[in-house]
């Protein structure tokens, strides 16, 4: 009996660890369908940027993207949009897509249902007030989500967007490190995650992100890749829902 009890306890611990792992695994579909890209081998790539708007680096990115005639997708934090609505408007006016990254960037797996609704609603309102655009895309802070969060996002009429290529630019020591990381991850069809800001405050240095973006664009456009926004990529062909997702949603 004691042996069986110990085995049961270990099994439960392993299962809890598995579920916790999938909360933060960007590619996981365990808790519900999210968008991470299209079929591997596609000649399309989607650049995405989290935690803005952030002066001056979001504006510098606008210049780089404009030089390459490329549109990207920016997941904006509501309180920073309220602080710099002019930058948010500039993104939309330049043809970039914008999405909701919550109002204040908490770990949504640790907040109440009312707080979850407030974070989603506050982010949406800030973006719509600044740009006139009602966000249809959502990215959870820290990439952490569960079934409850994804269900509420769907009920709000938004699509949750994760990624298949993360370059950890927020902690990279140089733009060269960012480029090397991405080149090892990109096979075509990926959503790529960058950070033009920080959830902690405005003004955080993201110069490495700006320089790496310029290099990635020159490299992959030279290889014949096309850079698109998330709405354009979704229209090009969304991922099939896995059996695991179908069983849970």
C-alpha positions as CSV (number, residue, x, y, z in Angstrom):
1,X,0.0,0.0,0.0
2,X,2.8,2.4,0.9
3,X,4.5,1.7,-2.4
4,X,1.4,2.4,-4.3
5,X,0.8,5.6,-2.5
6,X,4.3,6.8,-3.2
7,X,3.9,5.9,-6.9
8,X,0.6,7.8,-7.1
9,X,2.3,10.9,-5.5
10,X,5.1,10.7,-8.0
11,X,2.7,10.4,-10.9
12,X,0.8,13.5,-9.7
13,X,4.0,15.5,-9.4
14,X,5.1,14.5,-12.9
15,X,1.7,15.5,-14.3
16,X,1.7,18.8,-12.6
17,X,5.2,19.5,-13.9
18,X,4.0,18.6,-17.4
19,X,1.0,20.9,-17.2
20,X,3.2,23.7,-15.9
21,X,5.7,23.2,-18.7
22,X,2.9,23.6,-21.3
23,X,1.8,26.9,-19.7
24,X,5.0,28.5,-20.9
25,X,5.9,26.4,-23.9
26,X,5.3,28.8,-26.9
27,X,4.5,26.0,-29.4
28,X,2.1,24.0,-27.1
29,X,-1.5,23.6,-28.1
30,X,-2.4,21.7,-24.9
31,X,-4.7,24.4,-23.4
32,X,-6.2,25.7,-26.7
33,X,-5.4,26.7,-30.2
34,X,-2.8,29.5,-30.7
35,X,-1.2,30.8,-33.8
36,X,2.6,30.3,-34.1
37,X,3.1,30.4,-37.9
38,X,2.3,28.5,-41.1
39,X,3.7,25.3,-42.7
40,X,7.5,24.9,-42.2
41,X,9.3,25.6,-45.5
42,X,7.0,28.5,-46.5
43,X,8.9,31.6,-47.9
44,X,6.9,33.9,-45.5
45,X,8.1,35.1,-42.1
46,X,6.3,37.4,-39.6
47,X,8.2,39.8,-37.3
48,X,6.5,40.6,-34.0
49,X,7.5,43.0,-31.3
50,X,6.4,42.9,-27.6
51,X,6.3,45.4,-24.8
52,X,6.1,48.7,-26.7
53,X,5.6,51.4,-27.5
54,X,9.0,52.4,-26.3
55,X,10.7,55.7,-27.1
56,X,13.1,56.0,-29.0
57,X,13.5,52.4,-30.1
58,X,10.0,51.7,-31.5
59,X,10.5,54.8,-33.7
60,X,13.9,53.6,-34.8
61,X,12.3,50.3,-35.7
62,X,9.7,52.2,-37.8
63,X,12.6,53.7,-39.7
64,X,14.3,50.4,-40.3
65,X,11.1,48.6,-41.4
66,X,10.2,51.5,-43.6
67,X,13.6,51.4,-45.4
68,X,13.0,47.7,-46.2
69,X,9.3,48.3,-47.1
70,X,8.3,45.7,-44.5
71,X,5.3,45.6,-42.2
72,X,5.4,43.9,-38.8
73,X,3.0,43.2,-35.9
74,X,3.4,45.1,-32.5
75,X,1.9,43.7,-29.3
76,X,1.4,46.8,-27.2
77,X,1.1,47.3,-23.4
78,X,-1.9,49.5,-22.6
79,X,-0.3,51.8,-20.0
80,X,2.6,52.6,-22.4
81,X,0.1,53.3,-25.2
82,X,-1.5,55.8,-22.8
83,X,1.9,57.4,-22.2
84,X,2.9,57.5,-25.8
85,X,-0.3,57.4,-28.0
86,X,1.6,59.2,-30.8
87,X,3.9,56.3,-31.3
88,X,1.0,53.8,-31.4
89,X,-0.7,56.0,-34.0
90,X,2.5,56.1,-36.0
91,X,2.6,52.3,-36.1
92,X,-0.9,52.1,-37.5
93,X,-0.4,55.0,-39.9
94,X,2.7,53.2,-41.3
95,X,0.6,50.1,-42.0
96,X,1.8,47.8,-39.2
97,X,-0.6,45.5,-37.3
98,X,-1.1,46.0,-33.6
99,X,-2.2,43.6,-30.9
100,X,-3.1,43.6,-27.2
101,X,-0.3,42.6,-24.7
102,X,-2.5,43.5,-21.7
103,X,-2.7,46.8,-19.9
104,X,0.1,46.3,-17.4
105,X,1.8,43.0,-18.3
106,X,1.1,40.7,-15.3
107,X,1.4,36.9,-15.3
108,X,-2.2,36.2,-16.2
109,X,-2.1,32.7,-14.8
110,X,-1.8,34.2,-11.4
111,X,-4.6,36.8,-11.5
112,X,-8.3,36.6,-10.8
113,X,-11.0,36.4,-13.4
114,X,-11.9,40.0,-12.9
115,X,-8.3,41.1,-13.2
116,X,-8.0,39.1,-16.4
117,X,-11.0,40.9,-17.9
118,X,-9.6,44.2,-16.7
119,X,-6.2,43.6,-18.3
120,X,-7.7,42.5,-21.6
121,X,-10.3,45.3,-21.6
122,X,-7.8,48.0,-20.5
123,X,-5.3,47.0,-23.2
124,X,-7.9,47.0,-25.9
125,X,-9.4,50.4,-24.8
126,X,-5.9,52.1,-24.7
127,X,-5.1,50.9,-28.2
128,X,-8.4,51.8,-29.6
129,X,-8.5,55.2,-28.0
130,X,-5.0,56.0,-29.4
131,X,-5.3,54.4,-32.9
132,X,-8.9,53.9,-33.7
133,X,-8.1,50.2,-34.2
134,X,-9.9,47.5,-32.1
135,X,-7.3,44.8,-31.5
136,X,-8.1,41.3,-32.8
137,X,-4.7,39.8,-31.8
138,X,-3.5,39.0,-28.3
139,X,-0.2,37.8,-26.9
140,X,0.0,36.8,-23.2
141,X,2.7,38.3,-21.0
142,X,5.7,36.1,-20.6
143,X,4.0,33.7,-23.1
144,X,2.2,32.2,-20.1
145,X,-1.4,31.0,-20.7
146,X,-3.8,28.3,-19.7
147,X,-7.2,27.0,-20.8
148,X,-9.1,29.8,-18.8
149,X,-7.1,32.6,-20.4
150,X,-7.4,31.3,-23.9
151,X,-11.1,30.8,-23.5
152,X,-11.7,34.4,-22.3
153,X,-9.5,35.7,-25.2
154,X,-11.6,33.8,-27.7
155,X,-14.8,35.1,-26.1
156,X,-13.4,38.6,-26.6
157,X,-13.1,37.9,-30.3
158,X,-9.3,37.8,-30.3
159,X,-6.7,35.3,-31.6
160,X,-3.9,34.4,-29.4
161,X,-0.5,34.6,-31.2
162,X,2.6,32.9,-29.9
163,X,5.8,32.2,-31.9
164,X,8.1,29.5,-33.2
165,X,11.3,31.5,-33.2
166,X,12.4,33.5,-30.1
167,X,15.8,35.2,-30.1
168,X,15.8,36.3,-26.5
169,X,16.8,39.8,-27.7
170,X,15.8,41.3,-24.3
171,X,18.9,39.8,-22.7
172,X,21.3,39.4,-25.7
173,X,24.7,41.1,-25.3
174,X,24.9,42.0,-28.9
175,X,22.9,42.1,-32.1
176,X,25.2,39.4,-33.6
177,X,24.0,37.0,-30.9
178,X,20.4,37.7,-31.8
179,X,21.1,37.0,-35.5
180,X,22.9,33.8,-34.9
181,X,20.1,32.5,-32.6
182,X,17.4,33.2,-35.2
183,X,19.3,31.7,-38.1
184,X,19.4,28.4,-36.3
185,X,15.6,28.5,-35.7
186,X,14.2,29.8,-39.0
187,X,13.1,27.2,-41.6
188,X,10.2,29.3,-43.2
189,X,6.7,30.1,-42.0
190,X,7.7,31.2,-38.5
191,X,6.3,33.9,-36.3
192,X,9.4,35.6,-34.9
193,X,9.4,37.2,-31.4
194,X,11.4,40.4,-30.7
195,X,11.0,43.1,-28.0
196,X,11.0,46.8,-28.8
197,X,10.4,47.6,-25.2
198,X,10.3,46.2,-21.6
199,X,7.3,45.6,-19.4
200,X,9.2,47.2,-16.5
201,X,9.4,50.8,-17.9
202,X,9.7,53.1,-20.9
203,X,13.1,53.9,-22.3
204,X,14.8,50.6,-21.8
205,X,17.6,50.1,-24.4
206,X,16.5,48.0,-27.3
207,X,19.2,49.1,-29.8
208,X,20.3,45.4,-30.3
209,X,16.8,44.6,-31.4
210,X,16.8,47.5,-33.9
211,X,20.2,46.5,-35.4
212,X,19.3,42.8,-35.5
213,X,16.0,43.6,-37.3
214,X,18.0,45.4,-40.0
215,X,20.4,42.5,-40.4
216,X,17.6,39.8,-40.4
217,X,15.7,41.7,-43.1
218,X,18.7,42.1,-45.3
219,X,19.7,38.5,-44.9
220,X,16.3,36.8,-45.4
221,X,15.0,39.1,-48.1
222,X,18.3,38.4,-50.0
223,X,17.3,34.7,-49.8
224,X,13.9,35.4,-51.3
225,X,11.8,35.4,-48.1
226,X,8.7,37.7,-47.7
227,X,7.9,39.4,-44.4
228,X,4.2,39.8,-43.6
229,X,2.0,40.8,-40.7
230,X,0.2,38.3,-38.5
231,X,-3.2,39.0,-40.2
232,X,-1.6,38.5,-43.6
233,X,0.0,35.2,-42.5
234,X,-3.2,33.9,-41.0
235,X,-5.0,34.6,-44.2
236,X,-2.2,32.8,-46.1
237,X,-3.1,29.6,-44.2
238,X,-3.5,28.9,-40.5
239,X,-2.3,25.9,-38.7
240,X,-4.6,22.8,-38.4
241,X,-6.0,22.3,-34.9
242,X,-4.4,19.3,-33.3
243,X,-6.2,16.4,-31.7
244,X,-5.0,17.5,-28.3
245,X,-6.6,21.0,-28.9
246,X,-9.8,19.5,-30.2
247,X,-10.2,17.4,-27.1
248,X,-9.8,20.4,-24.8
249,X,-11.7,23.2,-26.5
